[in-house]
Amino acid sequence: MPISTSSSSAASPKLAWPNKPSAMTDWSRFEQMDPHLLVGLVNTELRNEAESLEDLCRTHDIDADTLCTRLESVGYVYQPQQVQFR
């Protein structure tokens, strides 16, 4: 998807990001998502938006234990030192 620029300021155009991935994700349905796709969404959110797993879960009103169990069922374990599932 192309990035548009605003022409209102000739000196320094501002980037207009169309949609952030977190805004497009319906986190209330994470239990129905393919876990291999879910881990990518979660890790992206952890890297770009959330300060921690707890922050991600609080922000999107999801249960951390349920999320961890879902991802652990296919071999992904949360690594707090790296702030990601591996």
VODOKE-336384 format. One record per residue (C-alpha): chain; y, x, z. Coordinates in Angstrom, 1 decimal. Layout:
BEGIN
{"A"; {Y; X; Z}}
...
END
This chain:
BEGIN
{"A"; {0.0; 0.0; 0.0}}
{"A"; {3.3; 1.6; -1.0}}
{"A"; {6.0; 2.3; 1.5}}
{"A"; {9.4; 0.8; 0.8}}
{"A"; {12.7; 2.4; 1.7}}
{"A"; {15.9; 0.7; 2.6}}
{"A"; {18.8; 1.4; 0.3}}
{"A"; {21.4; 0.4; 2.9}}
{"A"; {21.9; 4.0; 4.0}}
{"A"; {22.3; 6.5; 1.2}}
{"A"; {22.3; 9.5; 3.6}}
{"A"; {19.0; 8.8; 5.4}}
{"A"; {16.7; 6.1; 4.0}}
{"A"; {14.6; 4.4; 6.7}}
{"A"; {10.9; 3.9; 6.1}}
{"A"; {9.6; 0.3; 6.4}}
{"A"; {6.0; 0.3; 7.4}}
{"A"; {4.5; -3.0; 6.1}}
{"A"; {1.9; -3.7; 8.8}}
{"A"; {0.6; -1.6; 11.6}}
{"A"; {-3.2; -1.7; 11.9}}
{"A"; {-3.1; -2.9; 15.5}}
{"A"; {-0.9; -5.9; 14.4}}
{"A"; {-3.5; -6.9; 11.8}}
{"A"; {-6.5; -6.7; 14.1}}
{"A"; {-7.7; -9.7; 16.0}}
{"A"; {-8.9; -7.9; 19.2}}
{"A"; {-10.1; -11.2; 20.7}}
{"A"; {-13.0; -11.1; 18.3}}
{"A"; {-14.1; -7.5; 18.9}}
{"A"; {-17.5; -8.5; 20.1}}
{"A"; {-18.3; -9.9; 16.6}}
{"A"; {-17.1; -6.9; 14.7}}
{"A"; {-19.5; -4.3; 13.2}}
{"A"; {-19.6; -1.7; 15.9}}
{"A"; {-19.3; 1.2; 13.4}}
{"A"; {-16.0; -0.3; 12.1}}
{"A"; {-14.9; -1.2; 15.6}}
{"A"; {-15.2; 2.4; 16.8}}
{"A"; {-12.8; 3.5; 14.1}}
{"A"; {-10.3; 0.8; 15.0}}
{"A"; {-10.5; 1.6; 18.7}}
{"A"; {-10.2; 5.4; 18.2}}
{"A"; {-7.2; 4.8; 15.8}}
{"A"; {-5.5; 2.6; 18.4}}
{"A"; {-6.2; 5.2; 21.1}}
{"A"; {-4.8; 8.0; 19.0}}
{"A"; {-1.7; 6.2; 17.7}}
{"A"; {-0.7; 3.5; 20.2}}
{"A"; {-2.5; 3.5; 23.6}}
{"A"; {-2.2; 6.0; 26.3}}
{"A"; {-5.7; 5.4; 27.6}}
{"A"; {-8.7; 3.1; 27.2}}
{"A"; {-7.3; 1.0; 30.1}}
{"A"; {-4.0; 0.7; 28.3}}
{"A"; {-5.7; -0.4; 25.1}}
{"A"; {-7.7; -3.0; 27.0}}
{"A"; {-4.7; -4.3; 29.0}}
{"A"; {-2.5; -4.4; 25.9}}
{"A"; {-5.1; -6.5; 23.9}}
{"A"; {-6.5; -8.4; 26.8}}
{"A"; {-10.0; -7.3; 26.4}}
{"A"; {-12.6; -6.2; 28.9}}
{"A"; {-13.2; -2.4; 29.0}}
{"A"; {-16.8; -2.7; 30.2}}
{"A"; {-17.7; -5.1; 27.4}}
{"A"; {-16.1; -2.9; 24.8}}
{"A"; {-17.9; 0.2; 26.2}}
{"A"; {-21.2; -1.6; 26.3}}
{"A"; {-20.7; -2.8; 22.7}}
{"A"; {-20.0; 0.7; 21.4}}
{"A"; {-22.7; 2.3; 23.6}}
{"A"; {-25.3; 0.0; 22.0}}
{"A"; {-24.9; 2.0; 18.8}}
{"A"; {-24.5; 5.4; 20.4}}
{"A"; {-20.7; 5.8; 20.9}}
{"A"; {-19.7; 6.9; 24.4}}
{"A"; {-16.1; 7.1; 25.7}}
{"A"; {-14.9; 10.6; 26.2}}
{"A"; {-11.9; 10.5; 28.6}}
{"A"; {-11.0; 14.1; 28.0}}
{"A"; {-10.5; 13.5; 24.3}}
{"A"; {-9.4; 9.8; 24.8}}
{"A"; {-11.9; 8.6; 22.1}}
{"A"; {-15.4; 7.3; 21.6}}
{"A"; {-17.9; 9.8; 20.1}}
END
